């Protein structure tokens, strides 16, 4: 008989946690963090490397959990 639910501990055993996507997004995609970019030409290589890493994680694990750091921004219609 199949279980109708999956216990949280079963899920956690097969999911990997990663912080690199958050660091990449904050460095290249968040306005105001331009000082974090040492060399803008590294964007494509870092993007491709990160995409390959996530693909590999998904082949080896049930899922990937990403650390996400929120940015507070006030938006003004004049911007």
N, C-alpha and C positions, 0 to 999 in steps of 0.2 A: 504494500500500500504506500503510495506517495504521500509525503508530508504536504500539508496545505500552506505551510509557512516555512520561512528560512530563519533560523536563529541568528541573532546579530553576531555571535561569536563565529559562526560558520562563514559569514560574509567577510568579517575582518581577517580571517586566515588567508583569504585569496585576493585581497586588494592591496595594492602597493600605494604608498604615500609619497608625493613628490613636491618639492618646493621650487624647482628650476623654472617651471612655466610662469609662476608668479614673479620671480625675479626678472625673467625676460620681459614680461609684459610691463612691469614697473619701469624697467630701464628704457625700453624703446617706445612704449605706447601711451604712457601717462604724461600728459602735458606738464611741464615744470620740472621733469626729472632729466632734462637734457644733460645735466652735469654728470650723470651716471654713465653716459655713452663715451667710451674712450675713443673708439674709431667706428664711425658710422658704417663703413664698408663691411664690418663684421656681422651686420644684421642678417643678411641672407644665409651665411654659413651657420650662425647660431640658430636661426629659424629651422633650417634643414636638419641640423643635428638634433634639435628638440623634437621635431616631428618624427624623426626616426626612432628616438628614444621612447616616445609615447606609443608608437606603433609596436615596438618590441615589448614594452610593458603589457600592452593589450593582448599580445600573442601568448605571453607567459602567465598572465594573471587574469582573474575574473573582471577586474576593473582597476581604475587608477583614481585615487583621491588627490586633489590638488589643494595646496594651501592658497588661499586668496586673501590678499590684504586690501582692504577698502581704502579708497582715497576720498577725502571730503573736499567737495568743490562747491562753490556758490556760482550759480549761473546767472548771468545778467543779459538781458536782451540786447544790450549795446555791444556785447562781445562778438 
